[in-house]
Amino acid sequence: MKIDLTDTTSARINTGLIDARRAIGTPAVGMVLTLVIVTDEGSAYDALKAAHEASREHPSRILAVIKRPGRSPRERAGARLDAEVVVGDEAGTGETVVLRMHGELANHAESVVLPLLLPDAPVVCWWPDQAPEKAGTDPLGRLAQRRITDASSAEDPVGSLVVRADGYTPGDTDLAWTRLTPWRSMLAAALDQKHSTITAAAVEGEAYNASTELLALWLADRLGVEVERKVSDGPGITAVRLVTGDGDICLDRSDGRLAELSVPGQPDRHVALKRRETAELIAEELRRLDPDDIYRATVQYGVKHLVSTARSGKGTDDGGPTAAARATPPAAKKAASGGKAATSK
Amino acid sequence: MSTETPDRGSNPLRDPLDRRLPRIAGPSGLIIFGVTGDLSRKKLMPAVYDLANRGLLPPGFALVGFARRSWENEDFAQEVHDAVKEHARTPFREEVWQQLAEGCRFVQGDFDDDTAFETLKSTIEELDKARGTGGNFAFYLSVPPKFFPNVVQQLKKHGLSQGTGDSWRRAVIEKPFGHDLASAQDLNRIVHDVFPPNEVFRIDHYLGKETVQNILALRFANTMYEPIWNRSYVDHVQITMAEDIGIGGRAGYYDGIGAARDVIQNHLLQLLALTAMEEPGSFHPKALTAEKLKVLGAVQLPDDLGKHTVRGQYAHAWQGGEEVLGYLEEDGIDPKSKTDTYAAIKLEINNRRWAGVPFYLRTGKRLGRRVTEIAVIFKRAPYLPFESGATEELGQNALVIRVQPDEGVTVRFGSKVPGTSTEVRDVTMDFAYGESFTESSPEAYERLILDVLLGDANLFPRHQEVELSWTILDPIEAYWDKHGKPAQYASGTWGPAEADEMLARDGRSWRRP
């Protein structure tokens, strides 16, 4: 069921939602959250597709906010709201409203979104590409418990981590971090077993990849050792090496699909470690809506190092190993954690 | 360099706040006896794959099949491959399969064949070397109980039942856990003789279901149900497990066992325990078992078993558009068999919370439809200030936990019918899992196998619970043995008329589930 509304208001959209639901005969709905997607005409299709897939796991009302401030002064001065209400079939398990905000209205998106939020249910805001610097104080971000950005879609992915760390508000999270969960859980499981003390670590991945940087920072923060960042051809992260007295614990994935885990004194084994689709990442994000403290600690741990990384990253064009996110050696760790406390205020 | 032996708590990469990281089983392997059986093909192998697909199995996980068939490792891997493709819940992915296939082994032999168990032993040693399973193995006995003594003795004889160092060996057994108290005690003795009680995992797949685990969440995470969860407000409780199929090819197993032993003793009494137990101090297995034992220990049988228990057999009839055979006409069933395919019993619980509240348990084959549910029926309001006739259509309030299918919770209450006159009628409020949560919840076996590998015994009935359930059921079976024979009911209906009379005697009636 699809209803097109031109030059409309939130109240009429709400009526449209109820009408659409009545028409397909499902007056009661068990939607668990409102997902607000802030995007442009170009990325809206892919983002909505991923959100609909994720809504199979988390039935939700999806509000796609597409801002069209207009090019000419005349367009910019006017204001118009067009909406497309979709319930059932193509809208996944919930309902979808695509909101096109023209002219001046593009600066007041929150006034349209607020009346359309589900009562008493959490709100998640997702910027698939361009995200505001401080998501937590953005007028739309303020409505949400959970704010999802994606550093990897930014012009300067690694540099944007600095922005995320500076502008962090509890409830922020980034898809570059979500992409790491399978790596992190496999590494954590490897360290559940007996092993010698870890003295150093290295993370290998393609250049300009925020996830690789975050993984290095996480390891440095958790293990308190120096983590070397090496550049490879990818795809994505290609290897993690933890140096111990008995040899290296190494998780190596060269094809973005199947990894090999080698642990000293044990046979090498294969581990499925597939790069995941956006829909799976969003589904994981929606599973927990409380602040992710580990993400905060990781992204803020690196602020200082990343500043230098961003610069050196721009300098190296291809291939050559950079001394990128060289995280603090144990001796300097105290200073670093002191710094962390200072940045989080 | 000193070697640390960190337990999970000291792993620097783990943090209780880091809730994205799932519980992954440590290095281990699963050995399935009776791997050619239906259960193994339809449930166990797909569950193992689904776990691997969700990234919850350790790298190097090993799956060993043990059966009489003369297969090579590759044949076995192919069999697992086919079973997974057909029955797995999650999509088939080549790289996950590759990870799993490398750990597939097959051992051919009979259960009294010493060389086969020696081969099994060397397979385990080879896996420890090649896959790093660390000597941790769970033995899944997917075989008829008469083979249990044989298998566990062989495991003991060949030194397989105990791991070296801090590695573990666990036994997983399926129902039936005996057919009465004495046989259950025998079975427990045999298994405990080889495996310590805390390394024995009894699978009751009902306890692995999300909806059953949700009973605890519903009762103990909310405030609005617990205050009315007692004799002051609850009129009675009906626990139903109905199947629409007949005995199929299980004549050999089913005849002489019957519905009460097959279902009431384990599934329904476990559901009763979870519904009626007091709040445990924690969700530690010990605390949970203690509460379940307390409530099962307080169960009281009716004085007159003839009036408050009913058994039946399905009869030849048309069911849902198909003509089906009666139980006594089924292949391999003695036409004079007294085995029950339907059983309904009334129980009471002697404690402050439940005294005087009957719990009606019923189960049967070839009933109206396949459904399992727990219905808590509340008392009527003590006074209704409406005109006479206004509340004629108002029934009793009810809270129904739908265990399967269409998992969810329904609350039934009265509401005014729109219009100028005041008239109150029953309406329902519905929560469906499919609506609010993931479309496909994990299969019970996924959760249970993972728990076995993690050593988490929370969802497994302990041997005391099994023995206690038999003490409840044995007198009923003994009474049935001596008195009368099962009532006949037409296939596709909700059981014999005697069952309706049994409730009518108490002034109540069965819910149509």
Interface residues (C-beta under 8 A of the other chain):
Chain A: A28 V29 G30 M31 V32 R56 E57 H58 P59 T93 T181 P182 R184 S185 M186 L187 A188 A189 L191 D192 Q193 K194 H195 S196 T197 L219 R222 L223 G224 T244 G245 D246 R257 L258 L261 V263 Q266 P267 R269 H270 V271 A272 L273 K274 E284 R288 D292 D293 I294
Chain B: M1 S2 T3 E4 T5 P6 R8 N11 P12 L13 R14 D15 L17 D18 R19 R20 L21 P22 I24 G26 P27 A52 N53 G55 P58 P59 G60 R93 E95 V96 Q98 Q99 E102 K129 A130 R131 G132 G134 D430 F431 A432 E435 S436 F437 T438 E439
